[in-house]
């Protein structure tokens, strides 16, 4: 049955250098260096701890919104979106609906347009929870 097959132990091939594909294949086009990821603002860590505690207790959207409002009072307007993005990315695989709605409400109250990171996190969260109306609203923003 398996007479025509030859079995031998797996041997890893040693790479001698960059392949032609990695080297750009002679087109002269090389990838630009990736900028280092920006460090999250200092306000993100205490805010994340407070939000996690509230979510563990099963807090309502109003409670989460009030905590975000209190914690973000001392944060400069240009640091609000990076702080919220860091919280949304760090809170877990999929942020709960209460947190997503609270973030949207805070952005509306402050008259801020969501940054790309915040918008992506909101869209992913609403899509994974199948909240189509909220997804469409964020997409319009």
MODELLER restraints for C-alpha pairs under 7 A, 6 or more apart:
rsr = mdl.restraints
at = mdl.atoms
rsr.add(forms.Gaussian(group=physical.xy_distance, feature=features.Distance(at['CA:24:A'], at['CA:30:A']), mean=5.91, stdev=0.5))
rsr.add(forms.Gaussian(group=physical.xy_distance, feature=features.Distance(at['CA:40:A'], at['CA:82:A']), mean=6.63, stdev=0.5))
rsr.add(forms.Gaussian(group=physical.xy_distance, feature=features.Distance(at['CA:40:A'], at['CA:83:A']), mean=6.46, stdev=0.5))
rsr.add(forms.Gaussian(group=physical.xy_distance, feature=features.Distance(at['CA:40:A'], at['CA:86:A']), mean=6.04, stdev=0.5))
rsr.add(forms.Gaussian(group=physical.xy_distance, feature=features.Distance(at['CA:41:A'], at['CA:79:A']), mean=6.85, stdev=0.5))
rsr.add(forms.Gaussian(group=physical.xy_distance, feature=features.Distance(at['CA:41:A'], at['CA:82:A']), mean=6.81, stdev=0.5))
rsr.add(forms.Gaussian(group=physical.xy_distance, feature=features.Distance(at['CA:41:A'], at['CA:83:A']), mean=5.75, stdev=0.5))
rsr.add(forms.Gaussian(group=physical.xy_distance, feature=features.Distance(at['CA:43:A'], at['CA:83:A']), mean=6.60, stdev=0.5))
rsr.add(forms.Gaussian(group=physical.xy_distance, feature=features.Distance(at['CA:44:A'], at['CA:83:A']), mean=5.04, stdev=0.5))
rsr.add(forms.Gaussian(group=physical.xy_distance, feature=features.Distance(at['CA:44:A'], at['CA:86:A']), mean=6.35, stdev=0.5))
rsr.add(forms.Gaussian(group=physical.xy_distance, feature=features.Distance(at['CA:44:A'], at['CA:87:A']), mean=6.24, stdev=0.5))
rsr.add(forms.Gaussian(group=physical.xy_distance, feature=features.Distance(at['CA:47:A'], at['CA:71:A']), mean=6.26, stdev=0.5))
rsr.add(forms.Gaussian(group=physical.xy_distance, feature=features.Distance(at['CA:48:A'], at['CA:87:A']), mean=5.48, stdev=0.5))
rsr.add(forms.Gaussian(group=physical.xy_distance, feature=features.Distance(at['CA:51:A'], at['CA:64:A']), mean=6.80, stdev=0.5))
rsr.add(forms.Gaussian(group=physical.xy_distance, feature=features.Distance(at['CA:52:A'], at['CA:91:A']), mean=6.88, stdev=0.5))
rsr.add(forms.Gaussian(group=physical.xy_distance, feature=features.Distance(at['CA:54:A'], at['CA:64:A']), mean=6.86, stdev=0.5))
rsr.add(forms.Gaussian(group=physical.xy_distance, feature=features.Distance(at['CA:60:A'], at['CA:98:A']), mean=6.43, stdev=0.5))
rsr.add(forms.Gaussian(group=physical.xy_distance, feature=features.Distance(at['CA:61:A'], at['CA:98:A']), mean=4.47, stdev=0.5))
rsr.add(forms.Gaussian(group=physical.xy_distance, feature=features.Distance(at['CA:61:A'], at['CA:99:A']), mean=6.69, stdev=0.5))
rsr.add(forms.Gaussian(group=physical.xy_distance, feature=features.Distance(at['CA:61:A'], at['CA:101:A']), mean=6.94, stdev=0.5))
rsr.add(forms.Gaussian(group=physical.xy_distance, feature=features.Distance(at['CA:61:A'], at['CA:102:A']), mean=5.99, stdev=0.5))
rsr.add(forms.Gaussian(group=physical.xy_distance, feature=features.Distance(at['CA:64:A'], at['CA:99:A']), mean=6.46, stdev=0.5))
rsr.add(forms.Gaussian(group=physical.xy_distance, feature=features.Distance(at['CA:64:A'], at['CA:102:A']), mean=6.23, stdev=0.5))
rsr.add(forms.Gaussian(group=physical.xy_distance, feature=features.Distance(at['CA:65:A'], at['CA:102:A']), mean=4.65, stdev=0.5))
rsr.add(forms.Gaussian(group=physical.xy_distance, feature=features.Distance(at['CA:69:A'], at['CA:106:A']), mean=6.83, stdev=0.5))
rsr.add(forms.Gaussian(group=physical.xy_distance, feature=features.Distance(at['CA:81:A'], at['CA:114:A']), mean=6.58, stdev=0.5))
rsr.add(forms.Gaussian(group=physical.xy_distance, feature=features.Distance(at['CA:81:A'], at['CA:115:A']), mean=6.07, stdev=0.5))
rsr.add(forms.Gaussian(group=physical.xy_distance, feature=features.Distance(at['CA:81:A'], at['CA:118:A']), mean=6.62, stdev=0.5))
rsr.add(forms.Gaussian(group=physical.xy_distance, feature=features.Distance(at['CA:84:A'], at['CA:118:A']), mean=6.80, stdev=0.5))
rsr.add(forms.Gaussian(group=physical.xy_distance, feature=features.Distance(at['CA:85:A'], at['CA:117:A']), mean=5.82, stdev=0.5))
rsr.add(forms.Gaussian(group=physical.xy_distance, feature=features.Distance(at['CA:85:A'], at['CA:118:A']), mean=4.84, stdev=0.5))
rsr.add(forms.Gaussian(group=physical.xy_distance, feature=features.Distance(at['CA:88:A'], at['CA:95:A']), mean=6.49, stdev=0.5))
rsr.add(forms.Gaussian(group=physical.xy_distance, feature=features.Distance(at['CA:88:A'], at['CA:121:A']), mean=6.48, stdev=0.5))
rsr.add(forms.Gaussian(group=physical.xy_distance, feature=features.Distance(at['CA:94:A'], at['CA:125:A']), mean=5.82, stdev=0.5))
rsr.add(forms.Gaussian(group=physical.xy_distance, feature=features.Distance(at['CA:95:A'], at['CA:125:A']), mean=6.11, stdev=0.5))
rsr.add(forms.Gaussian(group=physical.xy_distance, feature=features.Distance(at['CA:100:A'], at['CA:122:A']), mean=6.23, stdev=0.5))
rsr.add(forms.Gaussian(group=physical.xy_distance, feature=features.Distance(at['CA:107:A'], at['CA:113:A']), mean=6.81, stdev=0.5))
rsr.add(forms.Gaussian(group=physical.xy_distance, feature=features.Distance(at['CA:107:A'], at['CA:114:A']), mean=6.95, stdev=0.5))
rsr.add(forms.Gaussian(group=physical.xy_distance, feature=features.Distance(at['CA:123:A'], at['CA:135:A']), mean=5.75, stdev=0.5))
rsr.add(forms.Gaussian(group=physical.xy_distance, feature=features.Distance(at['CA:123:A'], at['CA:138:A']), mean=6.75, stdev=0.5))
rsr.add(forms.Gaussian(group=physical.xy_distance, feature=features.Distance(at['CA:126:A'], at['CA:134:A']), mean=6.58, stdev=0.5))
rsr.add(forms.Gaussian(group=physical.xy_distance, feature=features.Distance(at['CA:126:A'], at['CA:135:A']), mean=5.44, stdev=0.5))
rsr.add(forms.Gaussian(group=physical.xy_distance, feature=features.Distance(at['CA:127:A'], at['CA:135:A']), mean=6.34, stdev=0.5))
